[in-house]
Amino acid sequence: MAYVVTDACTKDFVCVAECATAAIAPTAADAAAGTVSQVYINPDECIDCGNCASICPSGAIFSADELPADKAEFAEKNQAYFN
């Protein structure tokens, strides 16, 4: 089960550097970085290592298994970013 970034994301890109598979986008260098309010995790590339969640200073990243009910929509939003 992949990890999910929620709206608490401050877009500091710390998690991007910690991702073992480069499943988090956009990066700070991407042109898209200025057009989105948060980063997103590609559930097809996430290996469920938890590196991103452990380093996130804003507590915005959850395992999909532990995603709070009021944040459930962010699982779809993360997937949609990559479609």
PDB file of N, CA, C and O in Angstrom, chain B, residues numbered from 101:
ATOM      1  N   MET B 101       0.855  -1.183   0.000  1.00  0.00           N
ATOM      2  CA  MET B 101       0.000   0.000   0.000  1.00  0.00           C
ATOM      3  C   MET B 101       0.892   1.234   0.000  1.00  0.00           C
ATOM      4  O   MET B 101       1.827   1.328   0.796  1.00  0.00           O
ATOM      5  N   ALA B 102       0.616   2.147  -0.859  1.00  0.00           N
ATOM      6  CA  ALA B 102       1.424   3.351  -1.034  1.00  0.00           C
ATOM      7  C   ALA B 102       1.159   4.384   0.050  1.00  0.00           C
ATOM      8  O   ALA B 102       0.197   4.286   0.811  1.00  0.00           O
ATOM      9  N   TYR B 103       2.020   5.354   0.097  1.00  0.00           N
ATOM     10  CA  TYR B 103       1.836   6.505   0.972  1.00  0.00           C
ATOM     11  C   TYR B 103       1.096   7.589   0.204  1.00  0.00           C
ATOM     12  O   TYR B 103       1.079   7.594  -1.027  1.00  0.00           O
ATOM     13  N   VAL B 104       0.482   8.511   0.949  1.00  0.00           N
ATOM     14  CA  VAL B 104      -0.360   9.554   0.367  1.00  0.00           C
ATOM     15  C   VAL B 104       0.011  10.895   0.992  1.00  0.00           C
ATOM     16  O   VAL B 104       0.143  10.997   2.211  1.00  0.00           O
ATOM     17  N   VAL B 105       0.180  11.919   0.163  1.00  0.00           N
ATOM     18  CA  VAL B 105       0.419  13.278   0.655  1.00  0.00           C
ATOM     19  C   VAL B 105      -0.925  13.989   0.746  1.00  0.00           C
ATOM     20  O   VAL B 105      -1.742  13.915  -0.172  1.00  0.00           O
ATOM     21  N   THR B 106      -1.145  14.675   1.857  1.00  0.00           N
ATOM     22  CA  THR B 106      -2.403  15.389   2.079  1.00  0.00           C
ATOM     23  C   THR B 106      -2.190  16.900   2.010  1.00  0.00           C
ATOM     24  O   THR B 106      -1.083  17.371   1.747  1.00  0.00           O
ATOM     25  N   ASP B 107      -3.255  17.644   2.247  1.00  0.00           N
ATOM     26  CA  ASP B 107      -3.216  19.100   2.138  1.00  0.00           C
ATOM     27  C   ASP B 107      -2.406  19.803   3.222  1.00  0.00           C
ATOM     28  O   ASP B 107      -2.259  21.024   3.176  1.00  0.00           O
ATOM     29  N   ALA B 108      -1.885  19.079   4.180  1.00  0.00           N
ATOM     30  CA  ALA B 108      -1.004  19.686   5.182  1.00  0.00           C
ATOM     31  C   ALA B 108       0.405  19.907   4.623  1.00  0.00           C
ATOM     32  O   ALA B 108       1.259  20.482   5.298  1.00  0.00           O
ATOM     33  N   CYS B 109       0.640  19.455   3.406  1.00  0.00           N
ATOM     34  CA  CYS B 109       1.947  19.575   2.755  1.00  0.00           C
ATOM     35  C   CYS B 109       2.346  21.046   2.632  1.00  0.00           C
ATOM     36  O   CYS B 109       1.563  21.878   2.173  1.00  0.00           O
ATOM     37  N   THR B 110       3.560  21.345   3.042  1.00  0.00           N
ATOM     38  CA  THR B 110       4.096  22.705   2.918  1.00  0.00           C
ATOM     39  C   THR B 110       4.991  22.849   1.697  1.00  0.00           C
ATOM     40  O   THR B 110       5.591  23.902   1.482  1.00  0.00           O
ATOM     41  N   LYS B 111       5.079  21.810   0.910  1.00  0.00           N
ATOM     42  CA  LYS B 111       5.856  21.802  -0.336  1.00  0.00           C
ATOM     43  C   LYS B 111       7.299  22.255  -0.106  1.00  0.00           C
ATOM     44  O   LYS B 111       7.824  23.096  -0.836  1.00  0.00           O
ATOM     45  N   ASP B 112       7.926  21.683   0.918  1.00  0.00           N
ATOM     46  CA  ASP B 112       9.324  22.003   1.212  1.00  0.00           C
ATOM     47  C   ASP B 112      10.292  21.060   0.495  1.00  0.00           C
ATOM     48  O   ASP B 112      11.504  21.275   0.522  1.00  0.00           O
ATOM     49  N   PHE B 113       9.765  20.030  -0.138  1.00  0.00           N
ATOM     50  CA  PHE B 113      10.510  19.075  -0.967  1.00  0.00           C
ATOM     51  C   PHE B 113      11.494  18.197  -0.188  1.00  0.00           C
ATOM     52  O   PHE B 113      12.316  17.514  -0.800  1.00  0.00           O
ATOM     53  N   VAL B 114      11.430  18.201   1.133  1.00  0.00           N
ATOM     54  CA  VAL B 114      12.299  17.350   1.947  1.00  0.00           C
ATOM     55  C   VAL B 114      12.025  15.886   1.634  1.00  0.00           C
ATOM     56  O   VAL B 114      12.954  15.085   1.530  1.00  0.00           O
ATOM     57  N   CYS B 115      10.759  15.536   1.484  1.00  0.00           N
ATOM     58  CA  CYS B 115      10.387  14.146   1.217  1.00  0.00           C
ATOM     59  C   CYS B 115      10.884  13.667  -0.143  1.00  0.00           C
ATOM     60  O   CYS B 115      11.194  12.489  -0.317  1.00  0.00           O
ATOM     61  N   VAL B 116      10.958  14.569  -1.091  1.00  0.00           N
ATOM     62  CA  VAL B 116      11.412  14.205  -2.434  1.00  0.00           C
ATOM     63  C   VAL B 116      12.822  13.633  -2.372  1.00  0.00           C
ATOM     64  O   VAL B 116      13.125  12.633  -3.023  1.00  0.00           O
ATOM     65  N   ALA B 117      13.674  14.268  -1.591  1.00  0.00           N
ATOM     66  CA  ALA B 117      15.058  13.812  -1.461  1.00  0.00           C
ATOM     67  C   ALA B 117      15.166  12.473  -0.740  1.00  0.00           C
ATOM     68  O   ALA B 117      16.112  11.720  -0.971  1.00  0.00           O
ATOM     69  N   GLU B 118      14.212  12.173   0.126  1.00  0.00           N
ATOM     70  CA  GLU B 118      14.243  10.938   0.908  1.00  0.00           C
ATOM     71  C   GLU B 118      13.603   9.751   0.204  1.00  0.00           C
ATOM     72  O   GLU B 118      13.773   8.612   0.640  1.00  0.00           O
ATOM     73  N   CYS B 119      12.874   9.995  -0.869  1.00  0.00           N
ATOM     74  CA  CYS B 119      12.162   8.913  -1.557  1.00  0.00           C
ATOM     75  C   CYS B 119      13.146   7.959  -2.231  1.00  0.00           C
ATOM     76  O   CYS B 119      13.989   8.373  -3.027  1.00  0.00           O
ATOM     77  N   ALA B 120      13.024   6.686  -1.900  1.00  0.00           N
ATOM     78  CA  ALA B 120      13.929   5.657  -2.427  1.00  0.00           C
ATOM     79  C   ALA B 120      13.704   5.361  -3.905  1.00  0.00           C
ATOM     80  O   ALA B 120      14.589   4.817  -4.566  1.00  0.00           O
ATOM     81  N   THR B 121      12.532   5.711  -4.432  1.00  0.00           N
ATOM     82  CA  THR B 121      12.220   5.352  -5.824  1.00  0.00           C
ATOM     83  C   THR B 121      11.861   6.543  -6.707  1.00  0.00           C
ATOM     84  O   THR B 121      11.409   6.346  -7.835  1.00  0.00           O
ATOM     85  N   ALA B 122      12.043   7.746  -6.238  1.00  0.00           N
ATOM     86  CA  ALA B 122      11.676   8.955  -6.999  1.00  0.00           C
ATOM     87  C   ALA B 122      10.192   8.943  -7.360  1.00  0.00           C
ATOM     88  O   ALA B 122       9.807   9.355  -8.454  1.00  0.00           O
ATOM     89  N   ALA B 123       9.359   8.465  -6.424  1.00  0.00           N
ATOM     90  CA  ALA B 123       7.922   8.385  -6.660  1.00  0.00           C
ATOM     91  C   ALA B 123       7.192   9.674  -6.320  1.00  0.00           C
ATOM     92  O   ALA B 123       5.986   9.775  -6.549  1.00  0.00           O
ATOM     93  N   ILE B 124       7.898  10.663  -5.778  1.00  0.00           N
ATOM     94  CA  ILE B 124       7.267  11.908  -5.358  1.00  0.00           C
ATOM     95  C   ILE B 124       7.553  13.003  -6.373  1.00  0.00           C
ATOM     96  O   ILE B 124       8.692  13.194  -6.798  1.00  0.00           O
ATOM     97  N   ALA B 125       6.506  13.716  -6.752  1.00  0.00           N
ATOM     98  CA  ALA B 125       6.639  14.783  -7.748  1.00  0.00           C
ATOM     99  C   ALA B 125       5.677  15.912  -7.393  1.00  0.00           C
ATOM    100  O   ALA B 125       4.716  15.683  -6.658  1.00  0.00           O
ATOM    101  N   PRO B 126       5.900  17.077  -7.876  1.00  0.00           N
ATOM    102  CA  PRO B 126       7.073  17.471  -8.646  1.00  0.00           C
ATOM    103  C   PRO B 126       8.273  17.688  -7.738  1.00  0.00           C
ATOM    104  O   PRO B 126       8.130  17.785  -6.519  1.00  0.00           O
ATOM    105  N   THR B 127       9.446  17.762  -8.331  1.00  0.00           N
ATOM    106  CA  THR B 127      10.637  18.132  -7.583  1.00  0.00           C
ATOM    107  C   THR B 127      10.725  19.653  -7.596  1.00  0.00           C
ATOM    108  O   THR B 127      10.010  20.313  -8.351  1.00  0.00           O
ATOM    109  N   ALA B 128      11.581  20.196  -6.780  1.00  0.00           N
ATOM    110  CA  ALA B 128      11.746  21.654  -6.719  1.00  0.00           C
ATOM    111  C   ALA B 128      12.199  22.211  -8.060  1.00  0.00           C
ATOM    112  O   ALA B 128      11.891  23.357  -8.387  1.00  0.00           O
ATOM    113  N   ALA B 129      12.917  21.426  -8.833  1.00  0.00           N
ATOM    114  CA  ALA B 129      13.442  21.876 -10.126  1.00  0.00           C
ATOM    115  C   ALA B 129      12.419  21.794 -11.258  1.00  0.00           C
ATOM    116  O   ALA B 129      12.624  22.387 -12.317  1.00  0.00           O
ATOM    117  N   ASP B 130      11.330  21.073 -11.051  1.00  0.00           N
ATOM    118  CA  ASP B 130      10.307  20.926 -12.089  1.00  0.00           C
ATOM    119  C   ASP B 130       9.525  22.220 -12.279  1.00  0.00           C
ATOM    120  O   ASP B 130       9.211  22.912 -11.310  1.00  0.00           O
ATOM    121  N   ALA B 131       9.219  22.535 -13.505  1.00  0.00           N
ATOM    122  CA  ALA B 131       8.402  23.712 -13.794  1.00  0.00           C
ATOM    123  C   ALA B 131       7.037  23.626 -13.115  1.00  0.00           C
ATOM    124  O   ALA B 131       6.461  24.650 -12.746  1.00  0.00           O
ATOM    125  N   ALA B 132       6.531  22.438 -12.953  1.00  0.00           N
ATOM    126  CA  ALA B 132       5.218  22.231 -12.330  1.00  0.00           C
ATOM    127  C   ALA B 132       5.211  22.580 -10.844  1.00  0.00           C
ATOM    128  O   ALA B 132       4.140  22.746 -10.261  1.00  0.00           O
ATOM    129  N   ALA B 133       6.362  22.693 -10.232  1.00  0.00           N
ATOM    130  CA  ALA B 133       6.438  22.954  -8.796  1.00  0.00           C
ATOM    131  C   ALA B 133       5.734  24.256  -8.415  1.00  0.00           C
ATOM    132  O   ALA B 133       5.161  24.354  -7.330  1.00  0.00           O
ATOM    133  N   GLY B 134       5.770  25.221  -9.270  1.00  0.00           N
ATOM    134  CA  GLY B 134       5.128  26.493  -8.979  1.00  0.00           C
ATOM    135  C   GLY B 134       3.640  26.524  -9.247  1.00  0.00           C
ATOM    136  O   GLY B 134       2.969  27.504  -8.922  1.00  0.00           O
ATOM    137  N   THR B 135       3.118  25.466  -9.834  1.00  0.00           N
ATOM    138  CA  THR B 135       1.704  25.451 -10.226  1.00  0.00           C
ATOM    139  C   THR B 135       0.825  24.582  -9.342  1.00  0.00           C
ATOM    140  O   THR B 135      -0.393  24.548  -9.517  1.00  0.00           O
ATOM    141  N   VAL B 136       1.434  23.877  -8.391  1.00  0.00           N
ATOM    142  CA  VAL B 136       0.669  22.997  -7.507  1.00  0.00           C
ATOM    143  C   VAL B 136       0.841  23.430  -6.056  1.00  0.00           C
ATOM    144  O   VAL B 136       1.820  24.089  -5.707  1.00  0.00           O
ATOM    145  N   SER B 137      -0.108  23.058  -5.226  1.00  0.00           N
ATOM    146  CA  SER B 137      -0.067  23.456  -3.824  1.00  0.00           C
ATOM    147  C   SER B 137       0.635  22.440  -2.926  1.00  0.00           C
ATOM    148  O   SER B 137       0.884  22.716  -1.752  1.00  0.00           O
ATOM    149  N   GLN B 138       0.953  21.273  -3.471  1.00  0.00           N
ATOM    150  CA  GLN B 138       1.605  20.222  -2.694  1.00  0.00           C
ATOM    151  C   GLN B 138       2.361  19.294  -3.625  1.00  0.00           C
ATOM    152  O   GLN B 138       2.273  19.419  -4.847  1.00  0.00           O
ATOM    153  N   VAL B 139       3.107  18.357  -3.040  1.00  0.00           N
ATOM    154  CA  VAL B 139       3.717  17.298  -3.833  1.00  0.00           C
ATOM    155  C   VAL B 139       2.789  16.085  -3.786  1.00  0.00           C
ATOM    156  O   VAL B 139       1.864  16.033  -2.976  1.00  0.00           O
ATOM    157  N   TYR B 140       3.043  15.125  -4.648  1.00  0.00           N
ATOM    158  CA  TYR B 140       2.190  13.949  -4.768  1.00  0.00           C
ATOM    159  C   TYR B 140       3.054  12.697  -4.845  1.00  0.00           C
ATOM    160  O   TYR B 140       4.190  12.745  -5.315  1.00  0.00           O
ATOM    161  N   ILE B 141       2.511  11.587  -4.383  1.00  0.00           N
ATOM    162  CA  ILE B 141       3.216  10.310  -4.443  1.00  0.00           C
ATOM    163  C   ILE B 141       2.530   9.418  -5.466  1.00  0.00           C
ATOM    164  O   ILE B 141       1.316   9.217  -5.421  1.00  0.00           O
ATOM    165  N   ASN B 142       3.321   8.889  -6.384  1.00  0.00           N
ATOM    166  CA  ASN B 142       2.810   7.972  -7.393  1.00  0.00           C
ATOM    167  C   ASN B 142       2.618   6.604  -6.740  1.00  0.00           C
ATOM    168  O   ASN B 142       3.603   5.946  -6.403  1.00  0.00           O
ATOM    169  N   PRO B 143       1.383   6.163  -6.556  1.00  0.00           N
ATOM    170  CA  PRO B 143       1.154   4.884  -5.878  1.00  0.00           C
ATOM    171  C   PRO B 143       1.684   3.684  -6.643  1.00  0.00           C
ATOM    172  O   PRO B 143       1.893   2.623  -6.055  1.00  0.00           O
ATOM    173  N   ASP B 144       1.906   3.831  -7.942  1.00  0.00           N
ATOM    174  CA  ASP B 144       2.440   2.726  -8.735  1.00  0.00           C
ATOM    175  C   ASP B 144       3.951   2.583  -8.567  1.00  0.00           C
ATOM    176  O   ASP B 144       4.513   1.531  -8.875  1.00  0.00           O
ATOM    177  N   GLU B 145       4.608   3.631  -8.083  1.00  0.00           N
ATOM    178  CA  GLU B 145       6.061   3.598  -7.897  1.00  0.00           C
ATOM    179  C   GLU B 145       6.480   3.540  -6.433  1.00  0.00           C
ATOM    180  O   GLU B 145       7.620   3.191  -6.127  1.00  0.00           O
ATOM    181  N   CYS B 146       5.577   3.876  -5.538  1.00  0.00           N
ATOM    182  CA  CYS B 146       5.872   3.863  -4.100  1.00  0.00           C
ATOM    183  C   CYS B 146       6.113   2.430  -3.630  1.00  0.00           C
ATOM    184  O   CYS B 146       5.330   1.528  -3.926  1.00  0.00           O
ATOM    185  N   ILE B 147       7.202   2.235  -2.896  1.00  0.00           N
ATOM    186  CA  ILE B 147       7.516   0.896  -2.388  1.00  0.00           C
ATOM    187  C   ILE B 147       7.169   0.752  -0.903  1.00  0.00           C
ATOM    188  O   ILE B 147       7.552  -0.229  -0.264  1.00  0.00           O
ATOM    189  N   ASP B 148       6.452   1.721  -0.365  1.00  0.00           N
ATOM    190  CA  ASP B 148       5.953   1.656   1.009  1.00  0.00           C
ATOM    191  C   ASP B 148       7.075   1.589   2.039  1.00  0.00           C
ATOM    192  O   ASP B 148       6.956   0.891   3.045  1.00  0.00           O
ATOM    193  N   CYS B 149       8.172   2.318   1.787  1.00  0.00           N
ATOM    194  CA  CYS B 149       9.310   2.281   2.715  1.00  0.00           C
ATOM    195  C   CYS B 149       9.102   3.209   3.910  1.00  0.00           C
ATOM    196  O   CYS B 149       9.666   2.976   4.979  1.00  0.00           O
ATOM    197  N   GLY B 150       8.297   4.259   3.737  1.00  0.00           N
ATOM    198  CA  GLY B 150       8.018   5.173   4.836  1.00  0.00           C
ATOM    199  C   GLY B 150       9.036   6.273   5.045  1.00  0.00           C
ATOM    200  O   GLY B 150       8.891   7.078   5.965  1.00  0.00           O
ATOM    201  N   ASN B 151      10.059   6.327   4.214  1.00  0.00           N
ATOM    202  CA  ASN B 151      11.071   7.373   4.364  1.00  0.00           C
ATOM    203  C   ASN B 151      10.452   8.765   4.324  1.00  0.00           C
ATOM    204  O   ASN B 151      10.818   9.636   5.113  1.00  0.00           O
ATOM    205  N   CYS B 152       9.535   8.966   3.424  1.00  0.00           N
ATOM    206  CA  CYS B 152       8.916  10.283   3.250  1.00  0.00           C
ATOM    207  C   CYS B 152       8.115  10.688   4.483  1.00  0.00           C
ATOM    208  O   CYS B 152       8.212  11.826   4.941  1.00  0.00           O
ATOM    209  N   ALA B 153       7.338   9.780   5.012  1.00  0.00           N
ATOM    210  CA  ALA B 153       6.498  10.085   6.176  1.00  0.00           C
ATOM    211  C   ALA B 153       7.343  10.385   7.402  1.00  0.00           C
ATOM    212  O   ALA B 153       6.999  11.254   8.202  1.00  0.00           O
ATOM    213  N   SER B 154       8.441   9.672   7.547  1.00  0.00           N
ATOM    214  CA  SER B 154       9.272   9.865   8.740  1.00  0.00           C
ATOM    215  C   SER B 154      10.004  11.200   8.724  1.00  0.00           C
ATOM    216  O   SER B 154      10.363  11.712   9.785  1.00  0.00           O
ATOM    217  N   ILE B 155      10.232  11.769   7.559  1.00  0.00           N
ATOM    218  CA  ILE B 155      10.978  13.016   7.434  1.00  0.00           C
ATOM    219  C   ILE B 155      10.073  14.242   7.285  1.00  0.00           C
ATOM    220  O   ILE B 155      10.542  15.371   7.426  1.00  0.00           O
ATOM    221  N   CYS B 156       8.798  14.039   7.006  1.00  0.00           N
ATOM    222  CA  CYS B 156       7.877  15.153   6.729  1.00  0.00           C
ATOM    223  C   CYS B 156       7.662  16.010   7.981  1.00  0.00           C
ATOM    224  O   CYS B 156       7.113  15.530   8.973  1.00  0.00           O
ATOM    225  N   PRO B 157       8.095  17.283   7.938  1.00  0.00           N
ATOM    226  CA  PRO B 157       7.968  18.132   9.122  1.00  0.00           C
ATOM    227  C   PRO B 157       6.524  18.570   9.420  1.00  0.00           C
ATOM    228  O   PRO B 157       6.217  18.975  10.541  1.00  0.00           O
ATOM    229  N   SER B 158       5.657  18.488   8.429  1.00  0.00           N
ATOM    230  CA  SER B 158       4.278  18.938   8.630  1.00  0.00           C
ATOM    231  C   SER B 158       3.302  17.793   8.900  1.00  0.00           C
ATOM    232  O   SER B 158       2.113  18.031   9.112  1.00  0.00           O
ATOM    233  N   GLY B 159       3.795  16.556   8.895  1.00  0.00           N
ATOM    234  CA  GLY B 159       2.926  15.405   9.150  1.00  0.00           C
ATOM    235  C   GLY B 159       1.868  15.219   8.088  1.00  0.00           C
ATOM    236  O   GLY B 159       0.754  14.788   8.384  1.00  0.00           O
ATOM    237  N   ALA B 160       2.211  15.543   6.846  1.00  0.00           N
ATOM    238  CA  ALA B 160       1.253  15.510   5.745  1.00  0.00           C
ATOM    239  C   ALA B 160       1.177  14.175   5.025  1.00  0.00           C
ATOM    240  O   ALA B 160       0.325  13.992   4.156  1.00  0.00           O
ATOM    241  N   ILE B 161       2.047  13.246   5.368  1.00  0.00           N
ATOM    242  CA  ILE B 161       2.124  11.987   4.620  1.00  0.00           C
ATOM    243  C   ILE B 161       1.682  10.829   5.497  1.00  0.00           C
ATOM    244  O   ILE B 161       2.143  10.664   6.627  1.00  0.00           O
ATOM    245  N   PHE B 162       0.772  10.029   4.942  1.00  0.00           N
ATOM    246  CA  PHE B 162       0.212   8.884   5.657  1.00  0.00           C
ATOM    247  C   PHE B 162       0.294   7.649   4.775  1.00  0.00           C
ATOM    248  O   PHE B 162       0.240   7.738   3.549  1.00  0.00           O
ATOM    249  N   SER B 163       0.425   6.499   5.417  1.00  0.00           N
ATOM    250  CA  SER B 163       0.239   5.246   4.698  1.00  0.00           C
ATOM    251  C   SER B 163      -1.230   5.214   4.286  1.00  0.00           C
ATOM    252  O   SER B 163      -2.093   5.654   5.046  1.00  0.00           O
ATOM    253  N   ALA B 164      -1.519   4.708   3.116  1.00  0.00           N
ATOM    254  CA  ALA B 164      -2.910   4.644   2.658  1.00  0.00           C
ATOM    255  C   ALA B 164      -3.771   3.866   3.643  1.00  0.00           C
ATOM    256  O   ALA B 164      -4.963   4.140   3.776  1.00  0.00           O
ATOM    257  N   ASP B 165      -3.181   2.905   4.329  1.00  0.00           N
ATOM    258  CA  ASP B 165      -3.898   2.121   5.340  1.00  0.00           C
ATOM    259  C   ASP B 165      -4.307   2.961   6.541  1.00  0.00           C
ATOM    260  O   ASP B 165      -5.291   2.655   7.214  1.00  0.00           O
ATOM    261  N   GLU B 166      -3.553   4.014   6.805  1.00  0.00           N
ATOM    262  CA  GLU B 166      -3.778   4.843   7.993  1.00  0.00           C
ATOM    263  C   GLU B 166      -4.262   6.251   7.653  1.00  0.00           C
ATOM    264  O   GLU B 166      -4.247   7.139   8.505  1.00  0.00           O
ATOM    265  N   LEU B 167      -4.681   6.448   6.433  1.00  0.00           N
ATOM    266  CA  LEU B 167      -5.155   7.751   5.989  1.00  0.00           C
ATOM    267  C   LEU B 167      -6.438   8.113   6.741  1.00  0.00           C
ATOM    268  O   LEU B 167      -7.409   7.358   6.696  1.00  0.00           O
ATOM    269  N   PRO B 168      -6.453   9.265   7.435  1.00  0.00           N
ATOM    270  CA  PRO B 168      -7.676   9.650   8.163  1.00  0.00           C
ATOM    271  C   PRO B 168      -8.868   9.767   7.211  1.00  0.00           C
ATOM    272  O   PRO B 168      -8.708  10.157   6.054  1.00  0.00           O
ATOM    273  N   ALA B 169     -10.029   9.436   7.690  1.00  0.00           N
ATOM    274  CA  ALA B 169     -11.234   9.452   6.853  1.00  0.00           C
ATOM    275  C   ALA B 169     -11.468  10.810   6.212  1.00  0.00           C
ATOM    276  O   ALA B 169     -11.933  10.885   5.075  1.00  0.00           O
ATOM    277  N   ASP B 170     -11.151  11.888   6.930  1.00  0.00           N
ATOM    278  CA  ASP B 170     -11.376  13.220   6.362  1.00  0.00           C
ATOM    279  C   ASP B 170     -10.325  13.614   5.326  1.00  0.00           C
ATOM    280  O   ASP B 170     -10.403  14.693   4.738  1.00  0.00           O
ATOM    281  N   LYS B 171      -9.347  12.743   5.104  1.00  0.00           N
ATOM    282  CA  LYS B 171      -8.298  12.984   4.093  1.00  0.00           C
ATOM    283  C   LYS B 171      -8.350  11.941   2.972  1.00  0.00           C
ATOM    284  O   LYS B 171      -7.457  11.903   2.125  1.00  0.00           O
ATOM    285  N   ALA B 172      -9.362  11.116   2.959  1.00  0.00           N
ATOM    286  CA  ALA B 172      -9.459  10.010   1.994  1.00  0.00           C
ATOM    287  C   ALA B 172      -9.378  10.486   0.545  1.00  0.00           C
ATOM    288  O   ALA B 172      -8.844   9.772  -0.304  1.00  0.00           O
ATOM    289  N   GLU B 173      -9.887  11.654   0.253  1.00  0.00           N
ATOM    290  CA  GLU B 173      -9.865  12.180  -1.118  1.00  0.00           C
ATOM    291  C   GLU B 173      -8.454  12.352  -1.669  1.00  0.00           C
ATOM    292  O   GLU B 173      -8.261  12.394  -2.884  1.00  0.00           O
ATOM    293  N   PHE B 174      -7.464  12.451  -0.779  1.00  0.00           N
ATOM    294  CA  PHE B 174      -6.101  12.687  -1.233  1.00  0.00           C
ATOM    295  C   PHE B 174      -5.457  11.449  -1.855  1.00  0.00           C
ATOM    296  O   PHE B 174      -4.481  11.579  -2.594  1.00  0.00           O
ATOM    297  N   ALA B 175      -5.966  10.278  -1.583  1.00  0.00           N
ATOM    298  CA  ALA B 175      -5.473   9.084  -2.267  1.00  0.00           C
ATOM    299  C   ALA B 175      -5.758   9.211  -3.761  1.00  0.00           C
ATOM    300  O   ALA B 175      -4.900   8.917  -4.593  1.00  0.00           O
ATOM    301  N   GLU B 176      -6.959   9.648  -4.089  1.00  0.00           N
ATOM    302  CA  GLU B 176      -7.327   9.866  -5.495  1.00  0.00           C
ATOM    303  C   GLU B 176      -6.551  11.021  -6.106  1.00  0.00           C
ATOM    304  O   GLU B 176      -6.115  10.943  -7.255  1.00  0.00           O
ATOM    305  N   LYS B 177      -6.378  12.090  -5.343  1.00  0.00           N
ATOM    306  CA  LYS B 177      -5.656  13.259  -5.861  1.00  0.00           C
ATOM    307  C   LYS B 177      -4.207  12.922  -6.171  1.00  0.00           C
ATOM    308  O   LYS B 177      -3.658  13.405  -7.161  1.00  0.00           O
ATOM    309  N   ASN B 178      -3.581  12.097  -5.336  1.00  0.00           N
ATOM    310  CA  ASN B 178      -2.210  11.693  -5.603  1.00  0.00           C
ATOM    311  C   ASN B 178      -2.148  10.872  -6.883  1.00  0.00           C
ATOM    312  O   ASN B 178      -1.288  11.107  -7.732  1.00  0.00           O
ATOM    313  N   GLN B 179      -3.054   9.912  -7.025  1.00  0.00           N
ATOM    314  CA  GLN B 179      -3.097   9.077  -8.244  1.00  0.00           C
ATOM    315  C   GLN B 179      -3.375   9.932  -9.468  1.00  0.00           C
ATOM    316  O   GLN B 179      -2.733   9.756 -10.504  1.00  0.00           O
ATOM    317  N   ALA B 180      -4.308  10.842  -9.366  1.00  0.00           N
ATOM    318  CA  ALA B 180      -4.714  11.680 -10.509  1.00  0.00           C
ATOM    319  C   ALA B 180      -3.573  12.540 -11.028  1.00  0.00           C
ATOM    320  O   ALA B 180      -3.505  12.816 -12.225  1.00  0.00           O
ATOM    321  N   TYR B 181      -2.688  12.961 -10.160  1.00  0.00           N
ATOM    322  CA  TYR B 181      -1.554  13.795 -10.602  1.00  0.00           C
ATOM    323  C   TYR B 181      -0.712  13.071 -11.634  1.00  0.00           C
ATOM    324  O   TYR B 181      -0.135  13.708 -12.514  1.00  0.00           O
ATOM    325  N   PHE B 182      -0.632  11.755 -11.543  1.00  0.00           N
ATOM    326  CA  PHE B 182       0.218  10.967 -12.426  1.00  0.00           C
ATOM    327  C   PHE B 182      -0.516  10.387 -13.634  1.00  0.00           C
ATOM    328  O   PHE B 182       0.103   9.734 -14.474  1.00  0.00           O
ATOM    329  N   ASN B 183      -1.806  10.612 -13.729  1.00  0.00           N
ATOM    330  CA  ASN B 183      -2.583  10.094 -14.868  1.00  0.00           C
ATOM    331  C   ASN B 183      -2.614  11.076 -16.002  1.00  0.00           C
ATOM    332  O   ASN B 183      -3.223  10.804 -17.037  1.00  0.00           O
TER     333      ASN B 183
END
